[in-house]
Structure formats: C-alpha cells, structure tokens
Amino acid sequence: MNINDAVSQEPIPPIPAEVFFGNEYIYYQIVTKRAFSQGSNFEYFALATFSADYRNGLKANSMVTIGQISYELGRGFGLMGGADVNSFSGFSPIIGPQHTYASKEWLAVTVVSYFLNGESDLKLFGIYEYKPAINDKWTLYNRVQFIVNQSLSYNSHNKSYLYLRTGLKRNSVIIGIAANFDWSGPSKVYRENYGLFTRWEF
C-alpha cells in the first residue's frame, strides 16, 4: 500500500461503549458498525444492551443483542438480514429495510425488522445523534434511541422504549445525563430510570 492509498481510505468509525448509572438500575450498551472493506456495499451492524436491577431482581433484568449484515442500495438505503436475541421474545432470524445517514454532526440509523418467528414480530428501531462542536476541544452530544416491537400474529405489544442522552464530549469520552423509559408486555408495564452516563468511543 502506498501513501496515497492510505490517505484516501475512509476513517474507521468508533465503537462506542456506554454505562448508565440510573436511580433504578444500571444499563450498558455497545454498538459496532463496519463496512466489510473500503468502498464495499456490505456492512455489519451489532448492538448489545443489558440492564441489571440494583435489588438483584432477576425478572427486572433485560437484554437485547442484534447482529445483522446489510447491503446498501444507494443514498443510505439498504436491506439487512441477521438475528435478534432478547429477553422478551427470545431468538429469531430477522430481515428488513434500513436507512443510515452519517456526517460530522449527525448520525441517523433506522431499521425495520421482520422476525421470522412464530409470533411474526415487527420491530422499528432508531438511533439519532446530534453532535455540534462547541469549540476545538468540546462537543455537545445528544441522542434519541427507541424500539417499538409488536407481535403481528397476536396483535399485541411486546416491548418499546425511549432512551434520551445529552452531555459533553472531549476526545473519545462523553459524560452527561440520561433517561430511559420502557414499556413491556401486552399490558405495557412501565419503568423509568434517570441518572448519569459515560461513554467511550474506542
């Protein structure tokens, strides 16, 4: 590889890992998004989250792991296939459309997943970040993240959440305030969590 090839390569996006210390439970998340190679239309996306209740209430703990391979069709639109493993509907292969937009200040990832399971779940997932620079050292960080999961076979609600973050970033570290709002099951049992989060971008 010559110098020109090295300079022309696209920068590798960071792998963000987050820990949220809330008033009710601790929450952890890590995200990976990578192209197979420079200029490839194939990408790999993975997201893993876990929350643990401080009172060691095992039924209150939850986990979501998503792994998918996508092919970009153009202008950020693509098709994906993969697997979803979670504590509310188990394991299932998934397929569906997605859209991704990324710039220095904005990140928007929207995925519609159809679950190839007995309940024929349909899930809408989104991560949206706004990161304007304050000065040459500090950046404002904001994120909205959500999931809506519905069983089509039973026409019932499985899981939905809304996660909000705002904070300050310097170098690869972000510190700020956070709020999680969760609704679980057909009766939409509600749970909320407030506190501080820290995030590292490896």
The 8 nearest C-alpha neighbors of each residue, nearest first, counted from 0:
[[1, 4, 2, 5, 3, 6, 8, 7],
 [0, 2, 4, 3, 5, 6, 7, 8],
 [1, 3, 5, 4, 6, 0, 7, 8],
 [4, 2, 6, 5, 1, 7, 0, 8],
 [5, 3, 7, 1, 2, 6, 0, 8],
 [6, 4, 2, 3, 8, 7, 1, 0],
 [5, 7, 3, 4, 8, 2, 9, 1],
 [6, 8, 4, 5, 3, 9, 2, 10],
 [9, 7, 5, 6, 10, 4, 37, 3],
 [8, 10, 11, 7, 37, 6, 38, 12],
 [11, 9, 12, 8, 7, 13, 6, 37],
 [10, 12, 9, 13, 33, 8, 34, 14],
 [13, 11, 10, 14, 33, 32, 31, 9],
 [14, 12, 200, 201, 15, 11, 31, 32],
 [13, 15, 201, 200, 31, 30, 16, 12],
 [16, 14, 200, 199, 29, 30, 13, 201],
 [17, 15, 29, 199, 198, 28, 200, 14],
 [18, 16, 198, 28, 27, 197, 29, 199],
 [17, 19, 27, 197, 196, 26, 198, 20],
 [20, 18, 196, 26, 25, 195, 21, 27],
 [21, 19, 25, 195, 194, 196, 18, 26],
 [22, 20, 194, 193, 24, 192, 23, 25],
 [21, 23, 193, 192, 194, 24, 20, 25],
 [24, 22, 21, 192, 52, 53, 25, 193],
 [23, 25, 52, 53, 21, 51, 22, 26],
 [26, 24, 20, 51, 50, 19, 21, 52],
 [25, 27, 50, 19, 18, 49, 24, 51],
 [28, 26, 18, 49, 48, 17, 19, 50],
 [29, 27, 48, 17, 47, 16, 49, 18],
 [28, 30, 16, 47, 15, 46, 17, 48],
 [31, 29, 46, 45, 15, 14, 47, 16],
 [30, 32, 45, 14, 44, 46, 33, 29],
 [33, 31, 44, 43, 45, 30, 42, 34],
 [34, 32, 43, 42, 35, 31, 44, 12],
 [33, 35, 42, 36, 41, 39, 43, 37],
 [34, 36, 42, 41, 39, 33, 43, 37],
 [37, 35, 39, 34, 38, 41, 33, 42],
 [38, 36, 39, 8, 9, 34, 35, 40],
 [37, 39, 36, 40, 34, 9, 35, 41],
 [40, 38, 36, 41, 37, 35, 34, 42],
 [39, 41, 71, 70, 42, 38, 34, 72],
 [40, 42, 70, 39, 69, 35, 34, 71],
 [43, 41, 34, 69, 33, 35, 68, 70],
 [42, 44, 68, 33, 32, 67, 34, 69],
 [45, 43, 32, 67, 31, 66, 68, 42],
 [46, 44, 66, 31, 65, 30, 67, 32],
 [45, 47, 30, 65, 64, 29, 31, 66],
 [46, 48, 64, 29, 28, 63, 65, 30],
 [49, 47, 28, 63, 27, 62, 64, 29],
 [48, 50, 62, 27, 61, 26, 63, 28],
 [49, 51, 26, 61, 60, 25, 27, 24],
 [52, 50, 60, 25, 24, 53, 26, 49],
 [51, 53, 24, 55, 54, 56, 60, 59],
 [52, 54, 24, 55, 51, 23, 25, 56],
 [55, 53, 52, 56, 24, 23, 51, 57],
 [56, 54, 52, 53, 57, 51, 59, 60],
 [55, 57, 59, 54, 58, 52, 60, 53],
 [56, 58, 60, 59, 55, 52, 51, 61],
 [57, 59, 60, 56, 61, 55, 52, 51],
 [58, 60, 57, 56, 52, 61, 51, 55],
 [61, 59, 51, 57, 50, 58, 52, 56],
 [60, 62, 50, 86, 49, 59, 51, 63],
 [63, 61, 49, 85, 86, 48, 50, 64],
 [62, 64, 85, 48, 47, 84, 49, 65],
 [65, 63, 47, 84, 46, 83, 85, 48],
 [64, 66, 83, 46, 45, 82, 47, 84],
 [67, 65, 45, 82, 81, 44, 83, 46],
 [68, 66, 81, 44, 80, 43, 79, 82],
 [67, 69, 43, 79, 80, 42, 81, 44],
 [70, 68, 79, 42, 78, 41, 80, 77],
 [69, 71, 41, 77, 40, 78, 72, 79],
 [72, 70, 77, 40, 73, 76, 69, 75],
 [71, 73, 77, 76, 70, 74, 75, 78],
 [72, 74, 75, 76, 71, 77, 40, 70],
 [75, 73, 76, 72, 71, 100, 98, 99],
 [74, 76, 99, 98, 73, 100, 71, 77],
 [77, 75, 98, 73, 72, 74, 71, 97],
 [76, 78, 71, 72, 97, 70, 96, 98],
 [77, 79, 96, 69, 70, 95, 97, 71],
 [80, 78, 69, 68, 95, 94, 96, 67],
 [81, 79, 94, 67, 93, 68, 69, 95],
 [80, 82, 67, 93, 66, 92, 68, 94],
 [81, 83, 92, 93, 66, 91, 65, 67],
 [82, 84, 65, 91, 90, 64, 92, 85],
 [83, 85, 90, 64, 89, 63, 65, 91],
 [86, 84, 63, 89, 62, 87, 88, 64],
 [85, 87, 62, 61, 89, 88, 63, 84],
 [86, 88, 85, 89, 157, 158, 61, 184],
 [89, 87, 86, 85, 90, 157, 84, 91],
 [90, 88, 85, 84, 86, 87, 91, 83],
 [91, 89, 84, 83, 85, 88, 92, 82],
 [90, 92, 83, 116, 82, 114, 115, 93],
 [93, 91, 82, 115, 81, 114, 83, 94],
 [92, 94, 114, 81, 82, 113, 80, 112],
 [95, 93, 80, 113, 112, 79, 81, 114],
 [94, 96, 112, 111, 79, 78, 113, 80],
 [97, 95, 78, 111, 77, 79, 110, 98],
 [96, 98, 110, 77, 109, 76, 78, 111],
 [97, 99, 76, 75, 109, 108, 77, 110],
 [100, 98, 108, 75, 107, 109, 76, 101],
 [99, 101, 107, 106, 75, 108, 98, 102],
 [100, 102, 106, 105, 107, 99, 103, 104],
 [103, 101, 105, 104, 106, 100, 107, 130],
 [102, 104, 105, 101, 130, 106, 131, 129],
 [105, 103, 130, 131, 102, 129, 106, 128],
 [106, 104, 129, 102, 128, 101, 103, 130],
 [105, 107, 101, 128, 127, 100, 102, 108],
 [106, 108, 127, 100, 99, 126, 101, 128],
 [107, 109, 99, 126, 125, 98, 127, 100],
 [110, 108, 125, 98, 97, 124, 99, 107],
 [111, 109, 97, 124, 123, 96, 112, 125],
 [110, 112, 123, 95, 96, 122, 97, 124],
 [113, 111, 95, 122, 94, 121, 93, 110],
 [112, 114, 121, 94, 93, 95, 120, 115],
 [115, 113, 93, 120, 119, 116, 91, 92],
 [114, 116, 92, 119, 93, 91, 113, 117],
 [117, 115, 119, 114, 118, 91, 120, 92],
 [116, 118, 119, 115, 152, 120, 114, 91],
 [117, 119, 152, 120, 116, 150, 151, 153],
 [120, 118, 116, 114, 151, 117, 152, 115],
 [121, 119, 150, 114, 118, 149, 151, 113],
 [120, 122, 113, 149, 112, 148, 114, 150],
 [123, 121, 148, 112, 147, 111, 149, 124],
 [122, 124, 111, 147, 146, 110, 112, 148],
 [125, 123, 146, 110, 145, 109, 122, 111],
 [124, 126, 109, 145, 108, 144, 110, 127],
 [125, 127, 144, 108, 107, 143, 128, 109],
 [128, 126, 107, 143, 106, 142, 144, 108],
 [129, 127, 142, 106, 141, 105, 130, 107],
 [128, 130, 105, 141, 104, 140, 131, 142],
 [131, 129, 104, 140, 139, 105, 138, 141],
 [132, 130, 104, 139, 138, 129, 133, 140],
 [131, 133, 138, 134, 139, 137, 130, 135],
 [134, 132, 138, 137, 139, 131, 135, 136],
 [135, 133, 136, 137, 132, 138, 131, 139],
 [134, 136, 137, 133, 132, 138, 169, 170],
 [137, 135, 134, 169, 138, 170, 133, 132],
 [136, 138, 169, 133, 134, 168, 135, 132],
 [139, 137, 132, 168, 133, 167, 131, 140],
 [138, 140, 167, 130, 131, 166, 132, 168],
 [139, 141, 130, 166, 165, 167, 129, 138],
 [142, 140, 165, 129, 164, 128, 130, 166],
 [143, 141, 128, 164, 127, 163, 144, 165],
 [142, 144, 163, 127, 162, 126, 128, 164],
 [145, 143, 126, 162, 125, 161, 127, 142],
 [146, 144, 161, 160, 125, 124, 162, 126],
 [145, 147, 124, 159, 160, 123, 148, 125],
 [146, 148, 159, 123, 122, 158, 149, 124],
 [149, 147, 122, 158, 157, 121, 159, 146],
 [148, 150, 156, 121, 157, 120, 155, 151],
 [149, 151, 120, 155, 154, 118, 152, 153],
 [150, 152, 154, 119, 153, 120, 149, 118],
 [153, 151, 118, 150, 154, 119, 120, 117],
 [152, 154, 155, 151, 150, 118, 156, 119],
 [155, 153, 151, 150, 152, 149, 156, 118],
 [156, 154, 150, 153, 185, 149, 157, 151],
 [155, 157, 185, 149, 184, 158, 150, 148],
 [158, 156, 184, 149, 148, 183, 185, 155],
 [159, 157, 183, 148, 182, 184, 147, 156],
 [160, 158, 147, 146, 182, 148, 181, 183],
 [159, 161, 181, 145, 146, 180, 182, 162],
 [160, 162, 145, 180, 144, 179, 181, 163],
 [163, 161, 179, 144, 143, 178, 145, 180],
 [164, 162, 143, 178, 177, 142, 179, 144],
 [165, 163, 177, 142, 141, 176, 143, 178],
 [166, 164, 141, 140, 175, 176, 142, 177],
 [175, 165, 167, 140, 174, 139, 176, 173],
 [168, 166, 139, 173, 140, 174, 138, 175],
 [167, 169, 173, 138, 172, 137, 139, 140],
 [168, 170, 137, 172, 136, 171, 138, 173],
 [169, 171, 172, 168, 136, 137, 173, 200],
 [170, 172, 200, 199, 169, 173, 168, 201],
 [173, 171, 199, 169, 168, 198, 170, 200],
 [174, 172, 168, 198, 167, 197, 199, 166],
 [175, 173, 197, 166, 167, 196, 198, 168],
 [166, 174, 176, 196, 165, 195, 167, 197],
 [175, 177, 195, 165, 194, 196, 164, 166],
 [178, 176, 164, 194, 195, 163, 193, 196],
 [177, 179, 193, 163, 192, 162, 194, 180],
 [180, 178, 162, 192, 191, 161, 163, 181],
 [179, 181, 191, 161, 160, 190, 162, 192],
 [182, 180, 160, 190, 189, 159, 191, 179],
 [181, 183, 189, 187, 188, 159, 158, 160],
 [184, 182, 158, 187, 188, 157, 181, 159],
 [183, 185, 157, 187, 186, 156, 158, 188],
 [186, 184, 156, 155, 187, 157, 183, 188],
 [185, 187, 184, 188, 183, 156, 182, 155],
 [188, 186, 183, 182, 184, 185, 189, 156],
 [187, 189, 183, 182, 186, 184, 190, 181],
 [190, 188, 182, 181, 187, 183, 191, 180],
 [191, 189, 181, 180, 182, 188, 192, 179],
 [192, 190, 180, 179, 181, 189, 193, 178],
 [191, 193, 179, 21, 23, 178, 22, 180],
 [194, 192, 178, 21, 22, 177, 179, 191],
 [193, 195, 21, 177, 20, 176, 22, 178],
 [196, 194, 176, 20, 177, 175, 19, 21],
 [197, 195, 19, 175, 18, 174, 176, 20],
 [196, 198, 174, 173, 18, 17, 19, 175],
 [197, 199, 17, 173, 16, 172, 18, 174],
 [198, 200, 172, 16, 15, 171, 201, 17],
 [201, 199, 15, 171, 13, 14, 16, 172],
 [200, 14, 13, 199, 15, 171, 16, 12]]
